[in-house]
Amino acid sequence: MRKIGLLIAVCGFLTGCARLDMQDQPKYKPQRPSEFFADGRSGRPEVEGTIARGNLDEDTALYTGKDEKGVDLEAFPIPVDKALLERGQQRYDIYCAPCHGRIGNGLGMIVRRGFKQPPSYHIDRLRTAPVGHFYEVITNGYGAMLNYAAQVPVRDRWAIIAYIRVLQLSQNANASELAADVRGKLPQPGQETAEQKAALKMQPLVPGDSDFHNFPANPATPAGVPGAFGAGANKPSNQPERK
């Protein structure tokens, strides 16, 4: 019994000496070699048939805005319904309206404060542009516009594009194409209500600044701000020059 007790005590002592700190974890770090596996790699290949969960992105049209040949899509890859349009309006007002304006005329609030004006959605080039073009711009950016891939999920990008099509139709629709009851609600020139006049004043289709030439075909920066052209280019500005 005495020998057994001594053996237990020695084993307990040795166990206490085997200290394992957190920084000495028994694990493999990425790309480290291993002598345990025959191929010498610690990282193991995926089991055959493994499917990524939530990030497969198998639908080329949905996730790239292009067809199998890499051409911009002409048609939406998802159904367009009222719910999608309402979602698109909400997302558009958050992410797009500050630059592009609430009606897509390129006169967002930060443009009125001196930021470079984007082109209007109502010019022929963008009215006829395929929906895949807009998806490409939102995803990867274009010109001075940074990409919004991190802020706007894939489905929301398509919702925004659908709403852009709504804005384009709203400013270029033919009244004869509307139903009779809807045409009856349209204000006649010079007969707009006070509310309608106020809305038009807040969102003019054509800016009043004389330095806008051939708007909306040629975007411009208002006079008196850095980057302006025309008569306002030589006017002093109280805004710091952007680098």
C-alpha positions as CSV (number, residue, x, y, z in Angstrom):
1,M,0.0,0.0,0.0
2,R,2.8,2.3,0.8
3,K,4.4,1.8,-2.6
4,I,1.1,2.4,-4.4
5,G,0.5,5.7,-2.5
6,L,4.0,6.8,-3.3
7,L,3.4,6.0,-7.0
8,I,0.2,8.1,-7.0
9,A,1.9,11.0,-5.4
10,V,4.7,10.9,-8.0
11,C,2.2,10.8,-10.9
12,G,0.3,13.7,-9.5
13,F,3.5,15.7,-9.1
14,L,4.5,15.0,-12.7
15,T,1.1,15.9,-14.0
16,G,1.3,19.3,-12.3
17,C,4.6,20.0,-13.9
18,A,3.2,19.5,-17.4
19,R,2.1,23.1,-17.9
20,L,0.2,23.9,-21.1
21,D,-0.2,27.6,-21.7
22,M,-2.8,29.1,-24.2
23,Q,-0.1,30.2,-26.5
24,D,1.1,26.6,-26.8
25,Q,-2.1,25.1,-28.1
26,P,-1.8,21.7,-29.8
27,K,-3.0,22.9,-33.2
28,Y,-1.8,23.5,-36.7
29,K,-1.4,27.1,-38.0
30,P,-2.5,27.8,-41.7
31,Q,-0.1,26.5,-44.3
32,R,2.2,24.8,-41.7
33,P,3.6,21.3,-42.6
34,S,2.5,18.1,-40.9
35,E,4.3,14.8,-40.4
36,F,1.0,13.1,-39.5
37,F,-0.4,13.1,-43.0
38,A,1.2,11.3,-45.9
39,D,1.2,14.4,-48.2
40,G,2.9,16.5,-45.5
41,R,0.2,19.1,-45.4
42,S,-1.8,20.1,-42.3
43,G,-4.6,21.7,-44.4
44,R,-6.9,18.9,-45.7
45,P,-8.7,19.0,-49.0
46,E,-12.5,19.3,-48.9
47,V,-14.5,16.2,-49.0
48,E,-15.6,15.4,-52.5
49,G,-19.1,16.9,-53.1
50,T,-18.7,19.6,-50.5
51,I,-20.9,22.6,-51.2
52,A,-20.2,26.1,-49.8
53,R,-23.1,27.2,-47.6
54,G,-24.6,30.6,-48.5
55,N,-21.8,31.6,-50.8
56,L,-22.0,29.3,-53.8
57,D,-22.9,32.1,-56.2
58,E,-23.8,29.6,-58.8
59,D,-26.3,31.8,-60.6
60,T,-24.0,33.7,-63.0
61,A,-26.7,36.2,-64.1
62,L,-27.8,37.0,-60.6
63,Y,-24.4,37.5,-59.1
64,T,-22.6,39.1,-62.0
65,G,-25.3,40.9,-64.1
66,K,-23.9,39.2,-67.2
67,D,-24.8,36.1,-69.3
68,E,-22.6,33.1,-70.0
69,K,-20.7,35.1,-72.7
70,G,-20.0,38.0,-70.3
71,V,-22.5,40.4,-71.9
72,D,-24.6,42.7,-69.7
73,L,-28.0,41.4,-69.1
74,E,-31.0,43.0,-70.8
75,A,-33.6,41.4,-68.5
76,F,-33.8,41.1,-64.8
77,P,-32.7,37.7,-63.4
78,I,-35.4,37.8,-60.6
79,P,-39.1,38.6,-60.7
80,V,-39.9,42.3,-60.4
81,D,-43.0,42.9,-58.3
82,K,-44.3,45.7,-56.1
83,A,-42.4,44.4,-53.0
84,L,-39.2,44.6,-55.0
85,L,-39.9,48.1,-56.2
86,E,-40.7,49.3,-52.7
87,R,-37.5,47.8,-51.4
88,G,-35.6,49.4,-54.3
89,Q,-37.0,52.8,-53.5
90,Q,-36.0,52.5,-49.9
91,R,-32.5,51.4,-50.7
92,Y,-32.2,54.0,-53.5
93,D,-33.2,56.8,-51.1
94,I,-30.5,55.7,-48.7
95,Y,-27.5,55.0,-50.9
96,C,-28.2,56.7,-54.3
97,A,-30.3,59.8,-53.8
98,P,-27.6,61.8,-52.0
99,C,-25.7,62.0,-55.4
100,H,-28.2,61.1,-58.0
101,G,-31.2,62.9,-56.6
102,R,-34.6,61.6,-55.6
103,I,-35.8,61.5,-59.2
104,G,-32.5,60.4,-60.8
105,N,-31.6,63.8,-62.3
106,G,-28.1,63.9,-60.9
107,L,-28.9,66.8,-58.5
108,G,-28.6,65.1,-55.2
109,M,-28.0,67.2,-52.1
110,I,-24.2,66.7,-52.0
111,V,-24.0,67.8,-55.6
112,R,-25.7,71.0,-54.6
113,R,-23.0,71.4,-52.0
114,G,-20.2,71.2,-54.6
115,F,-19.6,67.5,-55.2
116,K,-19.1,66.4,-58.8
117,Q,-22.5,65.8,-60.5
118,P,-23.2,62.3,-61.9
119,P,-25.1,62.0,-65.2
120,S,-28.8,62.0,-65.2
121,Y,-30.6,58.7,-65.5
122,H,-32.8,60.4,-68.1
123,I,-30.3,60.8,-70.8
124,D,-30.6,58.5,-73.8
125,R,-27.5,56.6,-73.0
126,L,-28.7,55.5,-69.6
127,R,-32.4,55.1,-70.6
128,T,-31.3,52.4,-73.1
129,A,-28.5,50.9,-71.0
130,P,-29.1,47.2,-70.1
131,V,-29.8,46.4,-66.5
132,G,-26.5,44.5,-66.3
133,H,-24.7,47.8,-66.8
134,F,-26.2,49.3,-63.6
135,Y,-25.4,46.1,-61.7
136,E,-21.8,46.4,-62.8
137,V,-21.6,50.0,-61.7
138,I,-23.1,49.3,-58.2
139,T,-20.9,46.3,-57.7
140,N,-17.5,47.6,-59.0
141,G,-17.9,51.3,-59.2
142,Y,-17.5,53.6,-62.2
143,G,-15.5,56.8,-62.6
144,A,-15.7,58.9,-59.4
145,M,-18.3,56.5,-57.9
146,L,-17.0,53.9,-55.5
147,N,-18.4,50.4,-55.5
148,Y,-21.3,49.6,-53.1
149,A,-20.8,45.8,-53.0
150,A,-20.2,45.9,-49.2
151,Q,-23.2,48.1,-48.4
152,V,-25.8,46.7,-50.8
153,P,-26.5,42.9,-51.0
154,V,-27.1,41.3,-54.4
155,R,-30.9,41.2,-54.3
156,D,-31.0,44.8,-53.1
157,R,-28.8,45.9,-56.1
158,W,-31.5,44.4,-58.4
159,A,-34.2,46.1,-56.4
160,I,-32.4,49.5,-56.8
161,I,-32.0,48.9,-60.6
162,A,-35.7,48.1,-60.9
163,Y,-36.5,51.4,-59.1
164,I,-34.2,53.3,-61.4
165,R,-36.3,51.9,-64.3
166,V,-39.3,53.3,-62.5
167,L,-37.7,56.7,-62.3
168,Q,-36.8,56.7,-65.9
169,L,-40.3,55.8,-66.9
170,S,-41.7,58.5,-64.6
171,Q,-39.8,61.2,-66.4
172,N,-40.2,59.9,-70.0
173,A,-43.7,58.3,-70.0
174,N,-46.2,59.1,-72.7
175,A,-49.5,60.3,-71.1
176,S,-51.4,58.4,-73.8
177,E,-50.0,55.2,-72.4
178,L,-51.7,55.7,-69.0
179,A,-55.1,54.5,-68.1
180,A,-57.9,57.1,-68.4
181,D,-58.5,57.4,-64.7
182,V,-54.8,58.1,-64.2
183,R,-54.6,60.6,-67.0
184,G,-57.4,62.5,-65.3
185,K,-55.2,63.0,-62.2
186,L,-52.3,64.6,-64.1
187,P,-52.0,68.3,-63.5
188,Q,-52.4,70.5,-66.5
189,P,-49.6,73.0,-67.3
190,G,-50.2,76.1,-65.1
191,Q,-52.7,74.3,-62.9
192,E,-50.4,72.6,-60.5
193,T,-51.4,72.6,-56.8
194,A,-49.2,74.4,-54.2
195,E,-47.9,71.0,-53.1
196,Q,-46.9,70.0,-56.6
197,K,-45.2,73.3,-57.2
198,A,-43.3,73.0,-54.0
199,A,-42.2,69.5,-55.0
200,L,-41.0,70.7,-58.4
201,K,-39.1,73.5,-56.8
202,M,-37.3,71.1,-54.6
203,Q,-36.4,68.7,-57.4
204,P,-36.0,70.7,-60.7
205,L,-35.5,68.6,-63.8
206,V,-33.1,71.3,-65.1
207,P,-30.9,73.2,-62.8
208,G,-31.1,77.0,-62.9
209,D,-27.3,77.6,-62.8
210,S,-26.1,79.2,-66.0
211,D,-22.9,77.2,-66.0
212,F,-24.8,74.0,-66.7
213,H,-24.4,73.5,-70.5
214,N,-26.7,71.1,-72.4
215,F,-28.1,69.5,-69.2
216,P,-28.6,66.7,-68.6
217,A,-26.4,65.4,-71.4
218,N,-23.3,67.1,-70.1
219,P,-22.9,66.9,-66.3
220,A,-21.3,69.9,-64.6
221,T,-20.4,71.4,-61.3
222,P,-22.2,74.6,-60.2
223,A,-20.4,77.9,-60.3
224,G,-18.3,79.0,-57.4
225,V,-17.1,75.6,-56.3
226,P,-13.8,73.7,-57.0
227,G,-13.9,72.1,-60.4
228,A,-16.6,74.4,-61.9
229,F,-16.3,75.5,-65.5
230,G,-17.8,78.5,-67.3
231,A,-18.4,81.8,-65.8
232,G,-18.2,80.4,-62.2
233,A,-14.8,78.9,-62.7
234,N,-12.9,82.1,-61.9
235,K,-15.2,83.1,-59.0
236,P,-13.6,82.7,-55.5
237,S,-14.9,79.9,-53.4
238,N,-15.1,79.5,-49.7
239,Q,-14.7,75.7,-50.0
240,P,-11.4,74.0,-49.7
241,E,-10.0,72.6,-52.9
242,R,-10.3,68.8,-53.1
243,K,-7.2,66.8,-53.8
